[in-house]
């Protein structure tokens, strides 16, 4: 018992000194607990990155709604335009392409369907629904490809960087600037 008494006294003294410690933590116990729980939760909870699930059918619907509002004189003498499809696809270089397929019909068998004009018409239609389209587009989109058809025959693809499209929509660049950044490639 005599051997146990000094050990009990030493342990009691240590506990007493620890309880009377003058070191006050600058962090309240509630904050310390919250930080510990946050750290634990972040270590064990997987971080989920929200993926945008675009509704391509809505994009086609919006474009066709705007394209159908064309002036009857324009449809009669210039051309009639129709959005056929919209899709988002990844290429091998990890860039995502927003592809819109659009057809043109010229009245009186005229030769009015040109990709450059179709691009202007499509961008004007997109601009009226820019907020809706930007909401649907995944954040990883890098390019817009407008694939142009004369009836069912592909006639070319107009390409623009998606960042330039957004800048044009927001008025950060002019139509002149945007036009110089757009280029034409062969149809797929």
MDTraj code that builds the backbone (N, CA, C; nanometers):
import mdtraj as md
import numpy as np

residues = "UNK UNK UNK UNK UNK UNK UNK UNK UNK UNK UNK UNK UNK UNK UNK UNK UNK UNK UNK UNK UNK UNK UNK UNK UNK UNK UNK UNK UNK UNK UNK UNK UNK UNK UNK UNK UNK UNK UNK UNK UNK UNK UNK UNK UNK UNK UNK UNK UNK UNK UNK UNK UNK UNK UNK UNK UNK UNK UNK UNK UNK UNK UNK UNK UNK UNK UNK UNK UNK UNK UNK UNK UNK UNK UNK UNK UNK UNK UNK UNK UNK UNK UNK UNK UNK UNK UNK UNK UNK UNK UNK UNK UNK UNK UNK UNK UNK UNK UNK UNK UNK UNK UNK UNK UNK UNK UNK UNK UNK UNK UNK UNK UNK UNK UNK UNK UNK UNK UNK UNK UNK UNK UNK UNK UNK UNK UNK UNK UNK UNK UNK UNK UNK UNK UNK UNK UNK UNK UNK UNK UNK UNK UNK UNK UNK UNK UNK UNK UNK UNK UNK UNK UNK UNK UNK UNK UNK UNK UNK UNK UNK UNK UNK UNK UNK UNK UNK UNK UNK UNK UNK UNK UNK UNK UNK UNK UNK UNK UNK UNK UNK UNK UNK UNK UNK UNK UNK UNK".split()
xyz = np.array([
    [0.0815, -0.1178, 0.0000],
    [0.0000, 0.0000, 0.0000],
    [0.0866, 0.1252, 0.0000],
    [0.2048, 0.1133, 0.0720],
    [0.2939, 0.2276, 0.0782],
    [0.3510, 0.2593, -0.0598],
    [0.3687, 0.1606, -0.1418],
    [0.4206, 0.1829, -0.2766],
    [0.3141, 0.2429, -0.3671],
    [0.1930, 0.2132, -0.3444],
    [0.0835, 0.2617, -0.4277],
    [0.0500, 0.4071, -0.3967],
    [0.0685, 0.4468, -0.2732],
    [0.0328, 0.5819, -0.2315],
    [0.1107, 0.6903, -0.3074],
    [0.2422, 0.6795, -0.3244],
    [0.3124, 0.7840, -0.4010],
    [0.2639, 0.7907, -0.5467],
    [0.2329, 0.6775, -0.6059],
    [0.1837, 0.6767, -0.7444],
    [0.0497, 0.7463, -0.7548],
    [-0.0387, 0.7212, -0.6585],
    [-0.1704, 0.7842, -0.6585],
    [-0.1553, 0.9343, -0.6382],
    [-0.0641, 0.9747, -0.5506],
    [-0.0419, 1.1175, -0.5259],
    [0.0127, 1.1881, -0.6504],
    [0.1034, 1.1248, -0.7186],
    [0.1614, 1.1848, -0.8397],
    [0.0546, 1.1992, -0.9480],
    [-0.0249, 1.0973, -0.9674],
    [-0.1312, 1.1027, -1.0683],
    [-0.2335, 1.2089, -1.0306],
    [-0.2676, 1.2174, -0.9020],
    [-0.3640, 1.3188, -0.8566],
    [-0.3088, 1.4585, -0.8781],
    [-0.1806, 1.4769, -0.8511],
    [-0.1178, 1.6068, -0.8694],
    [-0.1174, 1.6476, -1.0169],
    [-0.0875, 1.5543, -1.1039],
    [-0.0881, 1.5815, -1.2489],
    [-0.2282, 1.6196, -1.2948],
    [-0.3285, 1.5468, -1.2494],
    [-0.4664, 1.5787, -1.2877],
    [-0.5088, 1.7144, -1.2340],
    [-0.4673, 1.7456, -1.1128],
    [-0.5016, 1.8742, -1.0526],
    [-0.4360, 1.9891, -1.1285],
    [-0.3085, 1.9723, -1.1622],
    [-0.2388, 2.0771, -1.2375],
    [-0.2991, 2.0934, -1.3777],
    [-0.3366, 1.9841, -1.4394],
    [-0.3976, 1.9903, -1.5724],
    [-0.5325, 2.0606, -1.5667],
    [-0.6093, 2.0354, -1.4631],
    [-0.7404, 2.0988, -1.4484],
    [-0.7271, 2.2470, -1.4193],
    [-0.6207, 2.2866, -1.3546],
    [-0.6006, 2.4274, -1.3194],
    [-0.5084, 2.4969, -1.4184],
    [-0.4905, 2.4408, -1.5293],
    [-0.3985, 2.4961, -1.6278],
    [-0.4382, 2.6379, -1.6651],
    [-0.3369, 2.7222, -1.6795],
    [-0.3628, 2.8614, -1.7174],
    [-0.3601, 2.8791, -1.8679],
    [-0.3278, 2.7757, -1.9394],
    [-0.3282, 2.7853, -2.0851],
    [-0.4715, 2.7762, -2.1356],
    [-0.5184, 2.8854, -2.1905],
    [-0.6546, 2.8891, -2.2429],
    [-0.6452, 2.8855, -2.3949],
    [-0.7136, 2.7942, -2.4555],
    [-0.7121, 2.7806, -2.6003],
    [-0.7868, 2.8980, -2.6640],
    [-0.7309, 2.9557, -2.7703],
    [-0.8006, 3.0653, -2.8373],
    [-0.9239, 3.0173, -2.9147],
    [-0.9383, 2.8880, -2.9280],
    [-1.0520, 2.8310, -3.0010],
    [-1.1498, 2.7745, -2.9002],
    [-1.2728, 2.8133, -2.9139],
    [-1.3747, 2.7618, -2.8221],
    [-1.3965, 2.6131, -2.8476],
    [-1.4414, 2.5402, -2.7475],
    [-1.4656, 2.3966, -2.7662],
    [-1.5662, 2.3684, -2.8777],
    [-1.6663, 2.4535, -2.8926],
    [-1.7666, 2.4315, -2.9977],
    [-1.7042, 2.4438, -3.1360],
    [-1.6175, 2.5453, -3.1536],
    [-1.5504, 2.5637, -3.2828],
    [-1.4537, 2.4489, -3.3081],
    [-1.3806, 2.4086, -3.2058],
    [-1.2879, 2.2964, -3.2207],
    [-1.3588, 2.1692, -3.2618],
    [-1.4730, 2.1436, -3.2017],
    [-1.5520, 2.0254, -3.2372],
    [-1.6018, 2.0352, -3.3808],
    [-1.6492, 2.1521, -3.4203],
    [-1.6996, 2.1705, -3.5572],
    [-1.5889, 2.1499, -3.6595],
    [-1.4702, 2.2025, -3.6314],
    [-1.3569, 2.1849, -3.7227],
    [-1.3207, 2.0376, -3.7338],
    [-1.3151, 1.9692, -3.6220],
    [-1.2814, 1.8264, -3.6233],
    [-1.3840, 1.7469, -3.7031],
    [-1.5108, 1.7781, -3.6846],
    [-1.6152, 1.7068, -3.7585],
    [-1.6069, 1.7367, -3.9077],
    [-1.5764, 1.8617, -3.9432],
    [-1.5632, 1.8981, -4.0841],
    [-1.4477, 1.8228, -4.1480],
    [-1.3350, 1.8174, -4.0775],
    [-1.2190, 1.7470, -4.1301],
    [-1.2486, 1.5990, -4.1476],
    [-1.3155, 1.5408, -4.0510],
    [-1.3514, 1.3996, -4.0605],
    [-1.4473, 1.3771, -4.1764],
    [-1.5457, 1.4638, -4.1887],
    [-1.6440, 1.4485, -4.2960],
    [-1.5792, 1.4646, -4.4324],
    [-1.4874, 1.5597, -4.4457],
    [-1.4246, 1.5804, -4.5760],
    [-1.3324, 1.4657, -4.6129],
    [-1.2777, 1.3972, -4.5126],
    [-1.1909, 1.2839, -4.5415],
    [-1.2706, 1.1621, -4.5864],
    [-1.3897, 1.1450, -4.5341],
    [-1.4660, 1.0244, -4.5607],
    [-1.5800, 1.0429, -4.6589],
    [-1.6153, 1.1656, -4.6887],
    [-1.7252, 1.1909, -4.7809],
    [-1.6681, 1.2187, -4.9192],
    [-1.7079, 1.1424, -5.0208],
    [-1.6568, 1.1704, -5.1548],
    [-1.7106, 1.3041, -5.2050],
    [-1.6244, 1.3785, -5.2718],
    [-1.6666, 1.5059, -5.3298],
    [-1.7340, 1.4769, -5.4627],
    [-1.8573, 1.5147, -5.4743],
    [-1.9329, 1.4908, -5.5961],
    [-1.9327, 1.6187, -5.6779],
    [-1.8832, 1.6094, -5.7995],
    [-1.8856, 1.7231, -5.8896],
    [-2.0154, 1.7160, -5.9684],
    [-2.0974, 1.8205, -5.9624],
    [-2.2235, 1.8143, -6.0348],
    [-2.1994, 1.8078, -6.1852],
    [-2.2638, 1.7128, -6.2482],
    [-2.2543, 1.6974, -6.3929],
    [-2.3798, 1.7556, -6.4554],
    [-2.3578, 1.8348, -6.5564],
    [-2.4694, 1.8945, -6.6256],
    [-2.5263, 1.7911, -6.7229],
    [-2.6527, 1.7639, -6.7138],
    [-2.7178, 1.6704, -6.8046],
    [-2.8004, 1.7529, -6.9019],
    [-2.7385, 1.7931, -7.0143],
    [-2.8070, 1.8848, -7.1048],
    [-2.9277, 1.8209, -7.1723],
    [-3.0274, 1.9027, -7.1945],
    [-3.1475, 1.8602, -7.2650],
    [-3.1368, 1.9119, -7.4085],
    [-3.0761, 1.8295, -7.4948],
    [-3.0528, 1.8702, -7.6330],
    [-3.1829, 1.8958, -7.7082],
    [-3.2869, 1.8202, -7.6753],
    [-3.4164, 1.8391, -7.7425],
    [-3.4716, 1.9789, -7.7162],
    [-3.4524, 2.0294, -7.5935],
    [-3.4985, 2.1656, -7.5624],
    [-3.4209, 2.2686, -7.6435],
    [-3.2916, 2.2465, -7.6614],
    [-3.2105, 2.3396, -7.7401],
    [-3.2620, 2.3452, -7.8831],
    [-3.2892, 2.2284, -7.9421],
    [-3.3436, 2.2242, -8.0783],
    [-3.4789, 2.2949, -8.0827],
    [-3.5616, 2.2708, -7.9824],
    [-3.6932, 2.3352, -7.9760],
    [-3.6798, 2.4873, -7.9696],
    [-3.5898, 2.5375, -7.8846],
    [-3.5706, 2.6829, -7.8730],
    [-3.5223, 2.7427, -8.0041],
    [-3.4252, 2.6758, -8.0680],
    [-3.3735, 2.7274, -8.1945],
    [-3.4823, 2.7301, -8.3010],
    [-3.5574, 2.6221, -8.3114],
    [-3.6631, 2.6179, -8.4131],
    [-3.7745, 2.7176, -8.3840],
    [-3.8026, 2.7414, -8.2578],
    [-3.9032, 2.8422, -8.2230],
    [-3.8593, 2.9788, -8.2762],
    [-3.7324, 3.0120, -8.2554],
    [-3.6815, 3.1416, -8.3019],
    [-3.6707, 3.1444, -8.4537],
    [-3.6242, 3.0347, -8.5134],
    [-3.6104, 3.0302, -8.6591],
    [-3.7457, 3.0401, -8.7291],
    [-3.8506, 2.9890, -8.6661],
    [-3.9839, 2.9947, -8.7282],
    [-4.0432, 3.1353, -8.7235],
    [-3.9844, 3.2240, -8.6428],
    [-4.0322, 3.3617, -8.6352],
    [-3.9770, 3.4490, -8.7473],
    [-3.9035, 3.3894, -8.8404],
    [-3.8444, 3.4673, -8.9496],
    [-3.9540, 3.5369, -9.0294],
    [-3.9174, 3.6487, -9.0818],
    [-4.0083, 3.7270, -9.1645],
    [-4.0529, 3.6437, -9.2852],
    [-4.1830, 3.6435, -9.3180],
    [-4.2296, 3.5660, -9.4335],
    [-4.1583, 3.6038, -9.5634],
    [-4.1246, 3.7314, -9.5805],
    [-4.0513, 3.7724, -9.7002],
    [-3.9146, 3.7045, -9.7042],
    [-3.8497, 3.6962, -9.5886],
    [-3.7194, 3.6300, -9.5808],
    [-3.7315, 3.4817, -9.6154],
    [-3.8338, 3.4154, -9.5594],
    [-3.8537, 3.2725, -9.5894],
    [-3.8880, 3.2510, -9.7361],
    [-3.9597, 3.3454, -9.7958],
    [-4.0038, 3.3293, -9.9343],
    [-3.8915, 3.3552, -10.0338],
    [-3.8096, 3.4572, -10.0082],
    [-3.7065, 3.4938, -10.1050],
    [-3.5654, 3.4513, -10.0656],
    [-3.5377, 3.4429, -9.9369],
    [-3.4023, 3.4083, -9.8935],
    [-3.3921, 3.2581, -9.8690],
    [-3.4357, 3.2123, -9.7523],
    [-3.4251, 3.0697, -9.7200],
    [-3.5077, 3.0389, -9.5966],
    [-3.5341, 2.9112, -9.5803],
    [-3.6012, 2.8608, -9.4602],
    [-3.4989, 2.7746, -9.3866],
    [-3.4819, 2.7991, -9.2556],
    [-3.3818, 2.7289, -9.1758],
    [-3.4492, 2.6447, -9.0688],
    [-3.3859, 2.5306, -9.0380],
    [-3.4399, 2.4413, -8.9360],
    [-3.3247, 2.3742, -8.8616],
    [-3.3310, 2.3797, -8.7283],
    [-3.2341, 2.3055, -8.6465],
    [-3.2771, 2.1594, -8.6451],
    [-3.1846, 2.0710, -8.6766],
    [-3.2147, 1.9280, -8.6824],
    [-3.1753, 1.8550, -8.5544],
    [-3.0613, 1.8932, -8.4980],
    [-3.0106, 1.8218, -8.3813],
    [-2.9134, 1.9108, -8.3053],
    [-2.8968, 1.8809, -8.1793],
    [-2.7958, 1.9450, -8.0945],
    [-2.7378, 1.8354, -8.0070],
    [-2.6069, 1.8360, -7.9915],
    [-2.5436, 1.7323, -7.9101],
    [-2.4138, 1.7849, -7.8503],
    [-2.3717, 1.7188, -7.7447],
    [-2.2457, 1.7503, -7.6790],
    [-2.1622, 1.6239, -7.6820],
    [-2.0444, 1.6323, -7.7417],
    [-1.9605, 1.5132, -7.7513],
    [-1.8164, 1.5484, -7.7194],
    [-1.7475, 1.4519, -7.6602],
    [-1.6065, 1.4704, -7.6264],
    [-1.5215, 1.4163, -7.7393],
    [-1.4140, 1.4869, -7.7675],
    [-1.3195, 1.4387, -7.8675],
    [-1.2039, 1.3691, -7.7955],
    [-1.1092, 1.3191, -7.8710],
    [-0.9955, 1.2488, -7.8122],
    [-0.9068, 1.3422, -7.7308],
    [-0.9105, 1.4715, -7.7594],
    [-0.8227, 1.5663, -7.6896],
    [-0.8857, 1.6212, -7.5621],
    [-0.9895, 1.5571, -7.5126],
    [-1.0579, 1.5949, -7.3878],
    [-1.1340, 1.7262, -7.3990],
    [-1.1504, 1.7785, -7.5194],
    [-1.2337, 1.8970, -7.5358],
    [-1.3752, 1.8508, -7.5686],
    [-1.4721, 1.9312, -7.5297],
    [-1.6105, 1.8956, -7.5568],
    [-1.6642, 1.9878, -7.6659],
    [-1.7325, 1.9290, -7.7611],
    [-1.7871, 2.0032, -7.8746],
    [-1.9383, 2.0105, -7.8618],
    [-1.9910, 2.1303, -7.8766],
    [-2.1349, 2.1530, -7.8851],
    [-2.1656, 2.1571, -8.0340],
    [-2.2333, 2.0545, -8.0819],
    [-2.2622, 2.0420, -8.2248],
    [-2.4103, 2.0688, -8.2493],
    [-2.4358, 2.1551, -8.3463],
    [-2.5726, 2.1837, -8.3890],
    [-2.5800, 2.1534, -8.5378],
    [-2.6738, 2.0681, -8.5771],
    [-2.6982, 2.0383, -8.7179],
    [-2.8154, 2.1235, -8.7637],
    [-2.7971, 2.1909, -8.8786],
    [-2.8998, 2.2827, -8.9269],
    [-2.9141, 2.2676, -9.0773],
    [-3.0391, 2.2704, -9.1225],
    [-3.0636, 2.2586, -9.2664],
    [-3.1211, 2.3874, -9.3203],
    [-3.1033, 2.4035, -9.4491],
    [-3.1489, 2.5225, -9.5195],
    [-3.2226, 2.4774, -9.6456],
    [-3.3307, 2.5463, -9.6757],
    [-3.4039, 2.5216, -9.8006],
    [-3.4214, 2.6544, -9.8721],
    [-3.3743, 2.6588, -9.9936],
    [-3.3889, 2.7800, -10.0737],
    [-3.5150, 2.7695, -10.1593],
    [-3.5901, 2.8779, -10.1708],
    [-3.7071, 2.8749, -10.2584],
    [-3.6632, 2.8813, -10.4048],
    [-3.7456, 2.8325, -10.4907],
    [-3.7233, 2.8405, -10.6360],
    [-3.5916, 2.7781, -10.6794],
    [-3.5437, 2.6775, -10.6083],
    [-3.4183, 2.6093, -10.6414],
    [-3.3000, 2.7046, -10.6511],
    [-3.3041, 2.8122, -10.5772],
    [-3.1932, 2.9082, -10.5759],
    [-3.0759, 2.8498, -10.4977],
    [-2.9613, 2.9097, -10.5130],
    [-2.8398, 2.8655, -10.4434],
    [-2.8088, 2.9612, -10.3282],
    [-2.8951, 2.9655, -10.2296],
    [-2.8779, 3.0616, -10.1198],
    [-2.8221, 2.9993, -9.9929],
    [-2.8122, 2.8697, -9.9852],
    [-2.7656, 2.8048, -9.8626],
    [-2.6134, 2.8054, -9.8572],
    [-2.5597, 2.8897, -9.7721],
    [-2.4151, 2.8948, -9.7512],
    [-2.3900, 2.8856, -9.6005],
    [-2.2872, 2.8132, -9.5603],
    [-2.2613, 2.7947, -9.4174],
    [-2.2453, 2.9254, -9.3395],
    [-2.1816, 3.0253, -9.3993],
    [-2.1609, 3.1514, -9.3285],
    [-2.2941, 3.2177, -9.2924],
    [-2.3876, 3.2210, -9.3858],
    [-2.5194, 3.2800, -9.3588],
    [-2.5936, 3.1958, -9.2546],
    [-2.5827, 3.0643, -9.2660],
    [-2.6492, 2.9767, -9.1705],
    [-2.5941, 2.9983, -9.0292],
    [-2.4634, 3.0232, -9.0191],
    [-2.4033, 3.0477, -8.8883],
    [-2.4597, 3.1756, -8.8262],
    [-2.4704, 3.2802, -8.9070],
    [-2.5252, 3.4070, -8.8572],
    [-2.6679, 3.3870, -8.8077],
    [-2.7487, 3.3164, -8.8849],
    [-2.8882, 3.2913, -8.8474],
    [-2.8942, 3.2090, -8.7181],
    [-2.8103, 3.1063, -8.7087],
    [-2.8104, 3.0203, -8.5893],
    [-2.7662, 3.0975, -8.4649],
    [-2.6624, 3.1789, -8.4774],
    [-2.6135, 3.2557, -8.3620],
    [-2.7178, 3.3571, -8.3168],
    [-2.7870, 3.4201, -8.4115],
    [-2.8940, 3.5140, -8.3736],
    [-3.0042, 3.4411, -8.2964],
    [-3.0384, 3.3211, -8.3419],
    [-3.1410, 3.2428, -8.2716],
    [-3.0914, 3.2010, -8.1332],
    [-2.9663, 3.1592, -8.1248],
    [-2.9096, 3.1190, -7.9956],
    [-2.9025, 3.2369, -7.8989],
    [-2.8713, 3.3534, -7.9514],
    [-2.8550, 3.4706, -7.8645],
    [-2.9850, 3.5040, -7.7923],
    [-3.0978, 3.4818, -7.8578],
    [-3.2266, 3.5092, -7.7936],
    [-3.2566, 3.4116, -7.6801],
    [-3.1943, 3.2949, -7.6827],
    [-3.2121, 3.1944, -7.5770],
    [-3.0802, 3.1679, -7.5050],
    [-2.9930, 3.2677, -7.5019],
    [-2.8574, 3.2465, -7.4496],
    [-2.8563, 3.1941, -7.3068],
    [-2.9397, 3.2502, -7.2197],
    [-2.9385, 3.2052, -7.0798],
    [-2.9787, 3.0590, -7.0680],
    [-3.0808, 3.0200, -7.1438],
    [-3.1259, 2.8804, -7.1412],
    [-3.0193, 2.7873, -7.1983],
    [-2.9593, 2.8279, -7.3093],
    [-2.8582, 2.7435, -7.3735],
    [-2.7335, 2.7334, -7.2859],
    [-2.6911, 2.8459, -7.2279],
    [-2.5731, 2.8425, -7.1413],
    [-2.5972, 2.7565, -7.0179],
    [-2.7201, 2.7538, -6.9708],
    [-2.7541, 2.6687, -6.8563],
    [-2.7455, 2.5208, -6.8931],
    [-2.7794, 2.4878, -7.0166],
    [-2.7762, 2.3481, -7.0614],
    [-2.6351, 2.3009, -7.0964],
    [-2.5504, 2.3924, -7.1406],
    [-2.4171, 2.3540, -7.1882],
    [-2.3258, 2.3164, -7.0716],
    [-2.2607, 2.2007, -7.0800],
    [-2.1640, 2.1642, -6.9762],
    [-2.0487, 2.2649, -6.9722],
    [-1.9895, 2.2791, -6.8576],
    [-1.8800, 2.3741, -6.8412],
    [-1.7551, 2.3387, -6.9190],
    [-1.7453, 2.2155, -6.9658],
    [-1.6256, 2.1718, -7.0375],
    [-1.6338, 2.1929, -7.1885],
    [-1.7403, 2.2582, -7.2372],
    [-1.7524, 2.2831, -7.3814],
    [-1.6410, 2.3778, -7.4249],
    [-1.5723, 2.3422, -7.5332],
    [-1.4638, 2.4254, -7.5853],
    [-1.4957, 2.4849, -7.7214],
    [-1.5782, 2.4157, -7.8008],
    [-1.6053, 2.4610, -7.9371],
    [-1.7517, 2.4424, -7.9738],
    [-1.7979, 2.5294, -8.0632],
    [-1.9294, 2.5153, -8.1252],
    [-1.9062, 2.4761, -8.2698],
    [-1.9696, 2.3687, -8.3133],
    [-1.9650, 2.3264, -8.4535],
    [-2.1066, 2.3329, -8.5084],
    [-2.1275, 2.4179, -8.6073],
    [-2.2563, 2.4239, -8.6753],
    [-2.2404, 2.3475, -8.8061],
    [-2.3010, 2.2293, -8.8133],
    [-2.2937, 2.1461, -8.9332],
    [-2.4106, 2.1864, -9.0224],
    [-2.3784, 2.2329, -9.1430],
    [-2.4779, 2.2923, -9.2326],
    [-2.5162, 2.1959, -9.3444],
    [-2.6470, 2.1909, -9.3713],
    [-2.7009, 2.1045, -9.4762],
    [-2.7845, 2.1872, -9.5723],
    [-2.7706, 2.1579, -9.7013],
    [-2.8611, 2.2096, -9.8029],
    [-2.9567, 2.0945, -9.8303],
    [-3.0753, 2.1038, -9.7785],
    [-3.1711, 1.9932, -9.7720],
    [-3.1056, 1.8806, -9.6922],
    [-3.0632, 1.7733, -9.7562],
    [-2.9992, 1.6615, -9.6858],
    [-2.8499, 1.6510, -9.7150],
    [-2.7976, 1.7418, -9.7958],
    [-2.6573, 1.7358, -9.8359],
    [-2.5711, 1.8240, -9.7452],
    [-2.4720, 1.7655, -9.6780],
    [-2.3844, 1.8487, -9.5950],
    [-2.3008, 1.9426, -9.6822],
    [-2.2939, 2.0694, -9.6431],
    [-2.2220, 2.1680, -9.7254],
    [-2.1067, 2.2355, -9.6504],
    [-2.0884, 2.2053, -9.5247],
    [-1.9770, 2.2644, -9.4506],
    [-2.0077, 2.2728, -9.3022],
    [-1.9047, 2.3011, -9.2266],
    [-1.9173, 2.3169, -9.0817],
    [-1.8505, 2.4474, -9.0417],
    [-1.9241, 2.5284, -8.9690],
    [-1.8697, 2.6528, -8.9152],
    [-1.8271, 2.6255, -8.7709],
    [-1.7068, 2.6708, -8.7353],
    [-1.6498, 2.6423, -8.6040],
    [-1.6174, 2.7730, -8.5324],
    [-1.6541, 2.7779, -8.4056],
    [-1.6202, 2.8921, -8.3205],
    [-1.5821, 2.8394, -8.1829],
    [-1.4881, 2.9062, -8.1196],
    [-1.4553, 2.8706, -7.9813],
    [-1.5746, 2.9062, -7.8939],
    [-1.6094, 2.8197, -7.8010],
    [-1.7256, 2.8416, -7.7145],
    [-1.7076, 2.9675, -7.6297],
    [-1.5857, 2.9942, -7.5865],
    [-1.5596, 3.1156, -7.5077],
    [-1.5913, 3.2405, -7.5894],
    [-1.5647, 3.2370, -7.7208],
    [-1.5975, 3.3511, -7.8072],
    [-1.7484, 3.3650, -7.8248],
    [-1.8180, 3.2521, -7.8344],
    [-1.9646, 3.2562, -7.8450],
    [-2.0226, 3.3236, -7.7202],
    [-1.9763, 3.2820, -7.6036],
    [-2.0252, 3.3402, -7.4783],
    [-1.9912, 3.4889, -7.4718],
    [-1.8694, 3.5243, -7.5126],
    [-1.8294, 3.6654, -7.5115],
    [-1.9174, 3.7476, -7.6045],
    [-1.9525, 3.6919, -7.7200],
    [-2.0417, 3.7623, -7.8128],
    [-2.1816, 3.7759, -7.7525],
    [-2.2321, 3.6686, -7.6941],
    [-2.3640, 3.6735, -7.6293],
    [-2.3692, 3.7820, -7.5219],
    [-2.2616, 3.7942, -7.4456],
    [-2.2582, 3.8887, -7.3333],
    [-2.2187, 4.0302, -7.3738],
    [-2.1871, 4.0504, -7.5019],
    [-2.1486, 4.1832, -7.5484],
    [-2.0047, 4.2197, -7.5166],
    [-1.9232, 4.1216, -7.4806],
    [-1.7828, 4.1484, -7.4497],
    [-1.6981, 4.1636, -7.5755],
    [-1.7433, 4.1060, -7.6874],
    [-1.6779, 4.1269, -7.8167],
    [-1.7852, 4.1659, -7.9173],
    [-1.7440, 4.2357, -8.0210],
    [-1.8383, 4.2810, -8.1238],
    [-1.8597, 4.1714, -8.2274],
    [-1.9582, 4.1933, -8.3127],
    [-1.9815, 4.1002, -8.4222],
    [-1.8624, 4.0938, -8.5166],
    [-1.7941, 4.2082, -8.5368],
    [-1.6745, 4.2090, -8.6217],
    [-1.5658, 4.1200, -8.5623],
    [-1.5422, 4.1352, -8.4332],
    [-1.4402, 4.0528, -8.3677],
    [-1.4780, 3.9053, -8.3738],
    [-1.6030, 3.8771, -8.3434],
    [-1.6495, 3.7386, -8.3435],
    [-1.6377, 3.6784, -8.4829],
    [-1.6796, 3.7550, -8.5840],
    [-1.6747, 3.7059, -8.7215],
    [-1.5350, 3.6666, -8.7666],
    [-1.4337, 3.7399, -8.7220],
    [-1.2965, 3.7084, -8.7598],
    [-1.2438, 3.5839, -8.6903],
    [-1.3097, 3.5422, -8.5850],
    [-1.2636, 3.4259, -8.5084],
    [-1.3331, 3.2960, -8.5501],
    [-1.4311, 3.3064, -8.6373],
    [-1.5069, 3.1899, -8.6840],
    [-1.4423, 3.1394, -8.8127],
    [-1.4369, 3.0082, -8.8297],
    [-1.3807, 2.9538, -8.9528],
    [-1.4639, 2.8356, -9.0016],
    [-1.4409, 2.8019, -9.1268],
    [-1.5187, 2.6968, -9.1935],
    [-1.4291, 2.5763, -9.2198],
    [-1.4848, 2.4577, -9.1942],
    [-1.4175, 2.3329, -9.2289],
    [-1.5151, 2.2491, -9.3115],
    [-1.4661, 2.1407, -9.3664],
    [-1.5547, 2.0555, -9.4459],
    [-1.6557, 1.9853, -9.3555],
    [-1.7648, 1.9470, -9.4147],
    [-1.8708, 1.8787, -9.3392],
    [-1.8220, 1.7407, -9.2969],
    [-1.8698, 1.6924, -9.1820],
    [-1.8254, 1.5602, -9.1347],
    [-1.8774, 1.4478, -9.2222],
])
top = md.Topology()
chain = top.add_chain()
for i, resn in enumerate(residues, 1):
    res = top.add_residue(resn, chain, resSeq=i)
    for name in ("N", "CA", "C"):
        top.add_atom(name, md.element.get_by_symbol(name[0]), res)
traj = md.Trajectory(xyz[None], top)
